[in-house]
Amino acid sequence: MSIGFIFSAIGATCLAISSFAKTKKTMLTWQLSDYFFTMIANFLLGGYTGAISISVSIIRNTLMIKHWDSIYTTIILVIIQVSAGTYFNNLGLIGLLPLISSVSYTIVSFATDKVQWLRWVTVENMVLWAFYDFTIKAYPALLMDIVITLTTLIAISKYSSLNHKKSKS
């Protein structure tokens, strides 16, 4: 279990760094690092739905970084996430939270390049993951979910105020 905690903490740190990225590509790249470590942590801690959801997210972010994503790949990835995640779900309704999180991020990240929108969906995702991480006892990730929610809200505020000042000039 402690190895799962370590992987969870490393992944969460990468995700926290991603919330301050200035471009979508940088944000997605840091998230890839998070996904790798968090996928292993989820598997080790018995969070199979989370591990599956994250493995599909690795594919999604890679496609987006390479600009190989399309409406068709987005639909296919959502279908894979929902069907595989539902099949391997061992936690009931709580096990669906990573799926909801990942599907919403997949749709929003395909629909926009606006980093602020991605930050907002990151906040939504962290709240969902917090409940899931608590359930599978991924306490380092839970702590980081809270930290990431707060840091992302700070980043949203910071970049909103910068944009507000620019529009007044």
Residue pairs with C-beta under 8 A, 6 or more apart in sequence:
1 44
1 45
1 137
3 44
4 40
4 41
4 42
4 44
4 45
4 138
5 41
5 138
5 139
5 140
6 41
6 140
7 37
7 38
7 40
7 41
7 44
8 37
8 38
8 41
8 45
8 133
8 138
8 139
8 140
8 141
8 144
9 140
9 141
9 144
10 37
11 33
11 34
11 35
11 36
11 37
11 38
11 41
11 141
12 34
12 38
12 140
12 141
12 143
12 144
12 145
12 147
12 148
13 144
14 30
14 31
14 33
14 34
14 37
15 30
15 31
15 34
15 38
15 122
15 144
15 148
16 144
16 147
16 148
16 151
17 30
18 26
18 27
18 28
18 29
18 30
18 31
18 34
18 122
19 27
19 119
19 122
19 148
19 151
19 152
19 155
20 151
20 155
21 27
21 30
21 115
22 115
23 115
24 64
24 109
24 113
24 115
24 118
25 65
27 115
27 118
28 61
28 64
28 65
28 109
29 61
29 65
31 57
31 61
32 58
32 61
32 62
32 65
35 54
35 55
35 57
35 58
35 61
36 58
38 50
38 54
38 141
39 50
39 51
39 54
39 55
39 58
40 51
41 47
41 138
41 141
42 48
42 50
42 51
42 54
42 136
42 138
43 51
45 136
45 137
45 138
46 90
46 136
47 91
47 95
47 98
47 132
47 133
47 135
47 136
47 138
48 88
48 89
48 90
48 95
49 85
49 88
49 89
49 90
49 91
49 95
49 96
49 98
49 99
50 98
50 129
50 132
50 136
52 81
52 84
52 85
52 88
53 81
53 85
53 98
53 99
53 101
53 102
54 98
54 102
56 77
56 80
56 81
56 84
56 102
57 102
57 105
57 106
59 77
60 69
60 74
60 77
60 106
60 109
63 69
63 73
63 77
64 109
64 110
69 110
71 110
74 106
74 107
74 110
77 106
78 103
78 106
78 107
81 99
81 102
81 103
81 106
82 99
82 103
85 95
85 96
85 98
85 99
85 102
86 96
86 99
89 95
89 96
91 132
91 135
91 136
94 131
94 132
94 135
95 132
97 128
97 129
97 131
97 132
98 128
98 129
98 132
100 128
101 124
101 125
101 128
101 129
102 125
104 121
104 124
104 125
105 118
105 121
105 122
105 125
108 117
108 118
108 121
109 118
109 121
112 118
115 159
116 156
116 159
116 160
119 152
119 155
119 156
119 159
120 156
122 148
122 152
123 149
123 152
123 153
123 156
126 145
126 146
126 148
126 149
126 152
127 145
127 149
129 141
129 145
130 142
130 145
130 146
130 149
133 139
133 141
133 142
133 145
134 142
